[in-house]
Amino acid sequence: MAQLSHLDKILGQAVESKAMPGVVAAVATADGTVYEGAFGRREAGKAAAMTVDTVVWIASMTKAITTTAAMQQVERGTLSLDQPAQEIVPPLAAAKVLEGFDASGAPRLRAPRRPITLRHLLTHTAGFSYEIWRPEIARYQEATGTPGIITCQNAALTTPLLFDPGDRWEYGIGIDWAGKMVEAASGQTLDRYFQDNLFGPLGMTDTSFRLSASQRARLASVHQRDERGALAAIEFALPETPEFCMGGGGLYGTVRDYLAFTRMFLRGGRGDNGQVLRAETVDLMSRSHIGALEIAPMKTAMPALSKDVDLFPGVRKGWGLSFLITGDPLPTGRSAGSLAWAGLANTYFWIDRSRGVSGVLLSQVLPFFDDAVLAVLTAFETEVYRAL
């Protein structure tokens, strides 16, 4: 690649302009890391610098890792994409479709017309959602005393479906259930499974559901942007002893670790320390599995946590296992058919198998889909492709 020093300028200016207190980013090709940079502070107003080994909450970037674990089990024959998921995880048989609320405020529920499958869970077509974008889920939680997903309590997984499996695309907690399927199929907890089957072969030594003392010492704070645009650190921590490992959003990690994960998809499923997926499985994961279903904009129900999310307006989109797939080339230079997703605290990645490049950019800013962070991501990605 050509000179990537301009990326330093983009990230440095992002911190100087107060788009974010700190940022860390990296770029890889199949051959290895070609750029990494860290700028700013781990917490606004504090001395500790952002570094390439700074630990952040990667939130929903966990989903692609959990999906990779599920696809390993598909390869091994212990899971199938289209078998009823309740055969593996019986509590899923209790999932009902929410039709509304009666005059007393009690939810009206009915049985789904077809069983949920692993494919539904991995493609966000099972019917599950999040209270962040769907107020009826928050209303259900309040009416029934159901905890939010961030509590990592098993009861948080009992929120209802909003439609029959396969009928629509709706971003939700399906991959937390997929994590439960991996545990049932493998006989291991999700954290142990990840360590043995993913993080070891990929050399990911700094990614986990539970923070070690070393990781906690390098942890960046989550920040909240107020209505004036100012950022302040907030108290945020996932439970130290979760009832379940949240396969949809529970991991902490570093930019180096996640870049190693993305690079595996550029190498036909191969990590530095061994094969993680078959090449044909990587191809399968990189294709859309939702047919003509629309990836609709996600209107916020909790503005402190997320802005309205409209992903690449005017661009054809699909959903793989489990990635957003952009069906057209992007103005940044990203190829049609590229894979991507993100985490709630404005963490982002993309994987362009056509051009042989992947990138990761990590901040710790709420609400999600922050305009200032998105502008930095766009500038960063554009410069990466300019240098190719």
N, C-alpha and C positions, 0 to 999 in steps of 0.2 A: 504493500500500500504506500501511497504517497505520504508526505509529511502530515502528521496528525496534531501538530502543536497548536493549530487553531482551536482544537477542542478545549485546551486549557483556557484559552481566552473566553470561550463561550461559558464555561462552567464558572470561571472566576468572576465574570461580569454578573452571572446569575446571583452569586452571593452578595456582591457589592450592591446590586440593585435591590437587595432584600426580597428577591423572589423566593428565597429559601435560606434558612440559617446555614445549612450545609448540604453538600451534594457529593455523591461518589458515583462514578460511571466507568464502564469498561466496554471494550469491543474485542471480538474474536473472529478469526477465520478458522477453518478446519485445522490449520497448522498450529494454532496457539493464540495467545493473547497478543493483540497488536496495539492496544491502548488501555491504560487505566489512569484515573486521576481522581483526586479528592480535594475539595475546597470548602472553606468555612469551618463552622463549629458543630460539635455534636449537639450542643444546646445553645440557644440564643443567649448571649450575655455571659457565657461561661468560657473558660480558657481551653478546654479540651478540644483539640483539632479533629476535624473529620479526616479519617485515614482510610486507606483501601482495606484495612481489616476491621473497620467500624462495623458493629453488628446493628442490624435494623430489623424491625418487624416487616416481613415480606408479605404478610396477609394473603390475599388471594393468588399471589404467585405460587403459593403452596399447591394450588389445584393441579397445575401441570405435573408436579412431582407425584402427587397421589394418583393421578391418571396413569403415569408411567408405571407405577407399582401395580395398578390394576391390569394394565396391558401385559406386564410380565406374567401375571397369573393367568391371563387368557392364553398366552403362549404355552404355559405349562399345563393347560387343560383343566385347571381347578376353577376357572370362571369362564363364562361365555357371555358375549355381548348381548345376546337376545333371549337368554333364559329369564324367567321371572326372578327378580332379585330377592323376593321374599323366601325363595327356596334356600338361599344362602344366609340371609339375615331376616328371620321370621318376623321381627317387629315391624318391618315394612308392610306387612299384610294389613296392619291397622290404619294405614294412611287413607284418609277420606278427602273428598273434594268439598271445598267450602262454597256454598251457594249463596250465602248471605247471613244475616242475623235476624232473629225474630224480634217482636216488640219489646221483649224483656232484655234484649241485648245478647241473648245466647246464640251461639253459632248454629247455623243450619248446615248439616253435612250429609253427604251421600257417598256410596261406594263408587270407586272409579270404574269405568267401563272396560278397562283392560289393565293387566298387571304392569307394574314398573319394571323396566329392564336396566341392566348396567349401561347400555347404550343411551337410554333416556337420561340416566343420572349424569353421565359424562358429557352430554350435549345440552344440558339445561332444558330438556323437553319433558321431564317427569311431571312437572306441575308445581314443584317447590319454588319458593321465592325468598326474599329477605325483607324484613320490616323496614330497612333503610329506604327502599323504593316502592313498597306496597303497604299503604296505610291499613288495609284490611288484615294484614298479618299482625301489625302492632295491636289492632283492635282485638284480634283473636287472643293474642298473648295476654292482654289486659283482662279480657273476659274470663280466661281460663287459668290465669296464674302461671302461664308457660314462660320460662325464662328465655332471654335472648341468646342467640348463638354464641356470643362472645364470652358467655359464662362457662362454656365448655361442659355444660351439664347434659346428660343424656336426654333429659326432658325437653331440651331446646330443639331436638330433632323431631318432635311430635307435632310441629305446625302443619296445617293442612295443605293440600294441593289446591291450586287456583283453577285447574282445568284437568281434563283427562290426559293421561300420559300419551305423548306423541302429537298432541293437537296444536301446541304452540311452543315458541321459545320464550323462556322466562328465566333470567339469571337467579340462581338460588342455591340452597343448601344441599343439592344432590350429591356433590362430591364428598361432603362429609359422610353421607351414607355409603358412597363408593369406598371410602376409607374403612368403614366397618366391614364391607365385603372383603377387602384385602386381609383384614385381621382374621375373619372367619375362615377364609380359604387357606391362609398360610399358617394359622395357629400362633402367630406372633402379634404383639402390640405393634401399632403403626410406627412408633419411633424405633423400635428394635428392627422391624422389617426394613425401614429406610436405611438404617445404619449398615445392615448386612448386605442388602441387595442393590442399593443405589449410591449412597454416600461413599462407601468403600471403593467400588469400581470407578467412581467419578472423582475421587480425591477430595470430596467435600467434607472437610474436617471441622467446619465452623457453622454448621446448620443443624438446628435442633428445635424440638418443641419446648424443652426446658433449658433455661439458661444456666450454664456453668458459671463459677465465680469469675473465670477469665473473660467469658462473654459479657457478663454483666458489667465488668469494668470498662468494656469497650462499646457499651450500648448507647446509641443515639436516642435522644428524647423525641417523642411525638409532639408536634406543634399544631396549634389551632390558629387559623387566620380569621380575624374578626371582620366586621362589615366595613371597616376603614382600611383593611388590607394589612394591618399590623399582625405580627406573629408572636405567640407566646407559648412556652412549653406548658404541657398539661400532664396531669397524672394519668398514666396509661400503663397497664400491665395485664397480660393474660394470667389466669390462675396458675399458681406454681404447682398445684396438684390437681390437674384437670380430670374430670370423670372420663373423658375420652380425648384422644389426640385429634384435634380439629383438622381433618384432611382438606378442608376447604379454605383454611386461613390461619393455621396455628403456628407456622414456622417462623423462627428468627434465622437470619443468615447474613452473609457478606456478599459483596459484589463479586469477589473472586469465585466463591462457591457457585453462585447462580450462573455466572458466565460459563463455568465448567459444565453445568447442566445444559445450557443452551447449545454449547459447542458439540455435545453428544449428538444432537439432531443434525448438525452439519457433517457428521462423520458416520452416518448410517447406523447409529445406535451404539457406537463404540466410545467408551471412556478411556482415560489414560491407563487405568488399571484393569481393564477387561470389558467384555461386551455387556451392555445393559439391555438392549433391545435388538431384535433382528431387524435388518434393513427393511424388510417388507412390512414390519410393524410400524416403523417410523413413517413409511409411505402411507399406511392406513390411517395413522393418527393425523397426518398432514392433509387429508382430504375432508371436505365438508360432509357431514352426516345428517344434515337437517333438511335436505331437499329444498323445496320452495318456501319453507317457513321463514318468516321475516325476523331479523334481529332488530326489534323496535327500540326507540329511545327509552331510556330509563329515567322517569321523572322522579325527582327526589321527594321523599316523605319526611326526611330528617336533614334539613339543610346544613346543620353543623357537621354532619358526617360526609355528605356527598352533595355536589351540585347535580343539576340535570346532566345526564350522560347521553350524548348523541354521537355514536362512534362513526367517524368518517362519513359525514353526510354526502350522499350522491355517489358513494363507492359501493359496488357490489360486495356483499359480505356473506360468509358462511361460518359454520362452527365445526371444528374438528374434534379430536380427542386429546385434550380438551383445550383448544385454542380458538381465539378469533382468527379467521382467515379472511384477508382482504383479497377480493376477487379481481381488483384492478390495480395497476401501478399507482403509487402515491407520488405526490409532487416532491417529496423528500428524496425520491430515488428508490424507495422500497419496491420490490418486485411484486407483481400479481402472484397470489398463492402463498404469500408470506404468513407466518404464524406470529401471534402476539397475545399478550394479556398484561395484567397490571395488579396492583394491590391498593387497598383502601387509602393508605397513607402516601399516595402518589409515588408508588414504585412501578416501574415499567420495564418491559423487555420486548424485543422482537427477534425473530429468527427468519432470515432470508436464505432459504436453501438454494434458490436459483443463482444468487450472487455469491453465496458462500460466506455470509457474514451474519453475525448476531451482535446485539447490543443490550446493555442493561444500564438503567439510570435509576438511582435510588435517592429519594428524599424522605422526610418524615413530616409531612404536612397534611393537615385536614382543612377543609373538606376535600374529598376525592374529586378528580377531574378539575383541579385548580388551574385557572387560566395561565397564571404566571409559570407554573411548572410545565404545563403543556407547551408553552412557547419555547422554553428552554429545551425540552425534549425534541421539538421539531427542528430547532436550530442545530442541535447536537447531531441528530440523525442525518440532516441534510449535509452537514459537513463531512460525516463519515462517508456518505456516498460520493461526495465530490472528490474525496481522496482515493477512492477505489481505482 
